[in-house]
Amino acid sequence: MNLANQLTLLRIVFIPLFVVLFYLPFSWAHLSCAVIFTVAAITDWLDGYVARKYDQTTSFGAFLDPVADKLMVAFALLLLVSIHHDSAWFVVAAAVIVGREIVISALREWMAELGQRASIAVSYIGKIKTTLQMLAIIVLLMDFESLYWLGYIALAGAAFLTLWSMILYLRVASPFLLADSAKK
């Protein structure tokens, strides 16, 4: 178990703590969640850096890293929807982000079976989307009403880029999707 994989596992261990803290009836609970999510976001970057720099890439890490990322984001968005449920656009934005992650994960798995995994590698738009998404979640978890506008703008931008990047991924995969359906 190398350092990169330990950092990834740490993100998964954070999830139950994150959920419990979110529902504690203390004024500092949501701010604590924002801190945990921030640390998780940093470890997401750090585990990749460590794995590449120190040649610690493993099959286990390649599998677990995106799972840890998606779980942390999905849980955070679900918790935030529970307090922003009166805003339909917020619920839709969260659903778009989580739904896209499911679609793209399935697409990557399917493309890997075809030996085409590299053709749908993470794009620059995906990196910007992830940055906006992390910023939105951190700001909204802090639960400072005076900063909601920043969280809302970042979440709307992340949802837009989420759809855009999904369309780009599907366009890259479409020859393979169409070729497969033409065989039938």
C-alpha positions as CSV (number, residue, x, y, z in Angstrom):
1,M,0.0,0.0,0.0
2,N,1.9,3.0,-1.3
3,L,1.4,6.7,-0.3
4,A,-0.7,7.6,-3.3
5,N,-3.2,4.8,-2.6
6,Q,-3.3,5.7,1.1
7,L,-4.2,9.3,0.2
8,T,-7.0,7.9,-2.0
9,L,-8.3,5.7,0.8
10,L,-8.2,8.6,3.1
11,R,-10.8,10.4,0.9
12,I,-13.1,7.4,1.2
13,V,-12.6,7.3,5.0
14,F,-13.5,11.0,5.1
15,I,-17.0,10.3,3.7
16,P,-18.8,8.9,6.8
17,L,-17.1,11.6,9.0
18,F,-18.2,14.2,6.5
19,V,-21.9,13.0,6.5
20,V,-22.1,12.8,10.3
21,L,-20.5,16.3,10.7
22,F,-23.0,17.7,8.2
23,Y,-26.0,16.8,10.3
24,L,-24.5,17.7,13.7
25,P,-26.5,20.6,15.3
26,F,-23.5,22.8,15.9
27,S,-22.8,26.2,14.2
28,W,-19.4,24.9,13.1
29,A,-20.6,21.7,11.5
30,H,-20.9,22.9,7.9
31,L,-17.6,24.8,8.1
32,S,-15.9,21.6,9.3
33,C,-17.4,19.8,6.3
34,A,-16.0,22.4,4.0
35,V,-12.6,21.9,5.6
36,I,-12.8,18.1,5.2
37,F,-13.9,18.5,1.6
38,T,-11.0,20.9,0.9
39,V,-8.6,18.4,2.4
40,A,-10.1,15.7,0.2
41,A,-9.8,17.9,-2.9
42,I,-6.1,18.5,-2.1
43,T,-5.5,14.8,-1.5
44,D,-7.1,14.1,-4.9
45,W,-4.5,16.3,-6.6
46,L,-1.7,15.1,-4.3
47,D,-2.3,11.4,-4.8
48,G,-1.9,11.8,-8.6
49,Y,1.2,13.9,-8.2
50,V,2.8,11.4,-5.8
51,A,1.9,8.5,-8.0
52,R,3.4,10.1,-11.1
53,K,6.5,11.7,-9.4
54,Y,7.5,8.6,-7.4
55,D,6.3,6.0,-9.9
56,Q,3.6,4.7,-7.6
57,T,0.9,4.1,-10.1
58,T,-1.0,0.9,-9.6
59,S,-4.1,-0.8,-11.0
60,F,-5.7,-0.5,-7.6
61,G,-5.0,3.2,-7.5
62,A,-6.3,3.7,-11.1
63,F,-9.5,2.0,-10.1
64,L,-10.0,3.6,-6.7
65,D,-9.0,7.2,-7.4
66,P,-11.9,8.0,-9.6
67,V,-14.3,6.1,-7.4
68,A,-13.2,8.1,-4.3
69,D,-13.6,11.4,-6.2
70,K,-17.0,10.6,-7.5
71,L,-18.2,9.3,-4.1
72,M,-17.0,12.4,-2.3
73,V,-18.6,14.8,-4.9
74,A,-21.8,12.8,-5.0
75,F,-22.2,12.7,-1.2
76,A,-21.4,16.4,-1.0
77,L,-24.0,17.3,-3.6
78,L,-26.6,15.1,-2.1
79,L,-26.1,16.8,1.3
80,L,-26.2,20.2,-0.3
81,V,-29.4,19.4,-2.1
82,S,-31.0,18.6,1.2
83,I,-30.6,22.2,2.3
84,H,-31.0,23.8,-1.2
85,H,-34.0,21.6,-2.3
86,D,-36.3,24.6,-2.7
87,S,-34.1,25.7,-5.7
88,A,-35.1,23.6,-8.7
89,W,-32.0,24.7,-10.7
90,F,-29.8,23.7,-7.9
91,V,-31.3,20.2,-7.8
92,V,-31.0,20.0,-11.6
93,A,-27.4,21.1,-11.6
94,A,-26.5,18.5,-8.9
95,A,-28.3,15.8,-10.9
96,V,-26.5,16.8,-14.1
97,I,-23.1,16.6,-12.4
98,V,-23.8,13.2,-10.7
99,G,-25.5,11.8,-13.8
100,R,-22.7,12.8,-16.1
101,E,-20.2,11.1,-13.8
102,I,-22.2,7.8,-14.1
103,V,-22.5,8.1,-17.9
104,I,-18.8,8.9,-18.4
105,S,-17.6,6.2,-16.0
106,A,-19.7,3.7,-18.0
107,L,-18.4,5.1,-21.2
108,R,-14.8,4.9,-20.1
109,E,-15.3,1.3,-18.9
110,W,-16.9,0.3,-22.3
111,M,-14.1,2.1,-24.3
112,A,-11.5,0.3,-22.2
113,E,-13.1,-3.0,-23.2
114,L,-12.6,-1.9,-26.8
115,G,-9.0,-0.9,-26.1
116,Q,-9.8,2.8,-26.7
117,R,-9.6,4.1,-23.1
118,A,-7.0,6.7,-24.1
119,S,-9.3,8.3,-26.6
120,I,-11.5,9.6,-23.8
121,A,-8.8,10.9,-21.5
122,V,-9.5,13.7,-19.1
123,S,-9.7,17.0,-21.1
124,Y,-8.8,20.6,-20.2
125,I,-12.5,21.4,-19.9
126,G,-12.9,18.5,-17.4
127,K,-10.2,20.1,-15.3
128,I,-11.9,23.5,-15.3
129,K,-15.2,21.8,-14.6
130,T,-13.7,19.9,-11.6
131,T,-12.1,23.1,-10.3
132,L,-15.4,25.0,-10.5
133,Q,-17.3,22.1,-8.9
134,M,-14.8,21.9,-6.0
135,L,-15.0,25.6,-5.5
136,A,-18.8,25.5,-5.5
137,I,-19.1,22.7,-3.1
138,I,-16.5,24.2,-0.7
139,V,-18.2,27.6,-0.7
140,L,-21.7,26.1,-0.3
141,L,-20.6,23.8,2.5
142,M,-19.3,26.8,4.4
143,D,-22.9,27.8,4.6
144,F,-22.2,31.6,4.6
145,E,-25.3,33.1,3.0
146,S,-23.2,36.1,1.9
147,L,-21.1,33.8,-0.3
148,Y,-24.0,31.7,-1.7
149,W,-23.8,33.8,-4.9
150,L,-20.2,32.6,-5.5
151,G,-21.2,29.0,-4.9
152,Y,-24.2,29.2,-7.2
153,I,-22.2,30.8,-10.0
154,A,-19.5,28.2,-9.7
155,L,-22.1,25.4,-9.6
156,A,-23.9,26.7,-12.6
157,G,-20.6,27.0,-14.5
158,A,-19.6,23.4,-13.4
159,A,-23.0,22.1,-14.6
160,F,-22.6,23.8,-17.9
161,L,-19.1,22.5,-18.4
162,T,-20.3,19.1,-17.2
163,L,-22.7,18.9,-20.1
164,W,-20.3,20.3,-22.6
165,S,-17.5,17.9,-21.6
166,M,-20.0,15.0,-21.7
167,I,-21.0,16.0,-25.2
168,L,-17.3,16.1,-26.3
169,Y,-16.7,12.7,-24.8
170,L,-19.7,11.2,-26.5
171,R,-18.7,12.7,-29.8
172,V,-15.2,11.1,-29.5
173,A,-16.9,7.8,-28.6
174,S,-19.7,8.0,-31.2
175,P,-17.8,6.2,-34.0
176,F,-17.4,3.3,-31.7
177,L,-21.0,3.5,-30.4
178,L,-22.3,3.7,-34.0
179,A,-20.0,0.9,-35.3
180,D,-21.2,-1.3,-32.5
181,S,-24.9,-0.6,-33.3
182,A,-24.4,-1.0,-37.0
183,K,-23.2,-4.6,-36.5
184,K,-26.6,-5.6,-35.2
